Amino acid sequence: MENFEENQLIETIDEEGNVIKFELFDIVEVDNQEYALLLPTDAQEGEDDEIVLMRLSKEGEDYLFETIDDDAEFEKVASYVESLEDEEE
């Protein structure tokens, strides 16, 4: 897999057409599928950083960030990320 630069900024567009900027925090692999952990760059001062999970796929040389619509898939990835956080503590 191609290495991402640290502090890489990602822009996505929400359902209302608003551009949302994220910082790429990490990439994890669950069941042979890669997922991006993203931190919103516009979080208000003092707010907890809420990590956003997105499915990562590659189309040619470009990486695509897709929302995870399947609740079971989302829960599986979220549980995996939480287990990583528990190991770090």
N, C-alpha and C positions, 0 to 999 in steps of 0.2 A: 504494500500500500504506500502511496505517496505520502511523504511527511508533510504535515501542516506546520506552518510557522507559528510560534507562540504568539499570543495576542492577535491572532487573525480575526478580523471583523467580518461578520456574515450579515447580509441584509436579506430579509424576507418580507413578503407582503401578506398582511392578514386579510380576513374575509371582507373587510370594508375598504381595502385598497391602501391602507396605511403602511408605510415602510417602517419596519422594526429592525433595529440593529442589535446584533448579539456579538459577544466575544466567544470564540471557540475555546471551551474549557478543557474538554477531553473527548476522546473517541473510545468507545467500548464495543466489544463484540459479544453478541448473545446468539446462540444457535446459528452460527455462520452468517449473521447479519450484523453490519456495523451500525452503530447509533452515535449521534453527536450529542454531547452535553454542552448546552449553550447558556451563557449568562447575559441577560439583557443589559445593554450599556446605559440605558436611560433610567435605571432604578434610582429612586429618590434616596438622598443621603439618609443613612440610618435604617433603611429597610433591609430586611434579610435578603440575601441573594437567593433568588428562586431560580433553580436550574430548569431549563426547558429541554426536554428530550425530543429528538427528531431522528427519523430513519435516514440513513446515509446511503445513497446509491451513486453509482458512477455511470455516466453516459458519455462515452468517448473519453476525453481528457477532463471533462467537467464533473464536479460533484454536485449532486442534487440533495437538498434537504427537504424531507417530506414529513408531514404530520403523521402521527400514529393514530389511526382511526379505530383500530381494533383494541377494545378495552383489555382483553386477555394479554395481548402482545405488550401493551403499555405497562400493565401490572408486572409482567415478567421482567421487563427491562428495569423498571423502577425498583423492584425488589433486588435485582442484581446490583444496581448502583448503591442502594442502601447497604448491602452487605459489604461492598468495598469501603464505604465510609466507616462502618463498624470496625473493620479490620485496621483502619488507620488510627482509630482512637485508642 
